Amino acid sequence: MATEWSDWRPFPDPRKSRTLTAPFGAGCYELRHRDGRPVLFGTAGHVAYRMTSLLPKPFGTGHRSNAAKRAYVLEHLVDIEYRTSASATVQEAKNCERELKSSGVHIFRT
């Protein structure tokens, strides 16, 4: 099944009460700079919740252990865009993530 992506959106700044738009179920997400440079990608059983861990506390939630990723996103927040793709299953989301990883172009590849 082909991956259908949302449009690119500015990553919301929680300090300004902005809202994240993402699937509540399985899917993929990808972040890039506004000039198109890929930053990172991921998959989750609950994309909206997982994406809230892309920022360090107190702005983000969850237990993401990669502090460098979280700090990078916060440092470049005004320049970061994201897109999402809903999947029917977690396995379908993992297949999408595998395709993104194989491109080898993202700053953070895991």
BELJOJO-V992800 format. One record per residue. N is the residue number from 0. PSI is psi in whole degrees, -180 to 180 (999 if undefined). Layout:
BEGIN
((N	PSI) (N	PSI))
END
This chain:
BEGIN
((0	133) (1	144) (2	128) (3	117) (4	151) (5	173) (6	159) (7	137) (8	151) (9	137) (10	130) (11	140) (12	112) (13	-19) (14	-15) (15	16) (16	40) (17	158) (18	139) (19	132) (20	113) (21	158) (22	144) (23	-10) (24	-156) (25	149) (26	-171) (27	160) (28	156) (29	139) (30	146) (31	165) (32	157) (33	-26) (34	2) (35	-7) (36	120) (37	138) (38	-60) (39	171) (40	168) (41	175) (42	158) (43	159) (44	-19) (45	88) (46	-46) (47	-46) (48	-44) (49	-39) (50	-23) (51	-13) (52	9) (53	-3) (54	150) (55	158) (56	144) (57	5) (58	-32) (59	171) (60	-176) (61	-172) (62	32) (63	128) (64	-7) (65	89) (66	-33) (67	-42) (68	-49) (69	-43) (70	-39) (71	-47) (72	-45) (73	-43) (74	-32) (75	18) (76	-40) (77	-15) (78	1) (79	135) (80	159) (81	159) (82	158) (83	162) (84	125) (85	146) (86	152) (87	-31) (88	163) (89	-37) (90	-40) (91	-40) (92	-41) (93	-35) (94	-40) (95	-46) (96	-40) (97	-41) (98	-44) (99	-43) (100	-37) (101	-19) (102	-29) (103	20) (104	-9) (105	148) (106	-47) (107	118) (108	4) (109	999))
END
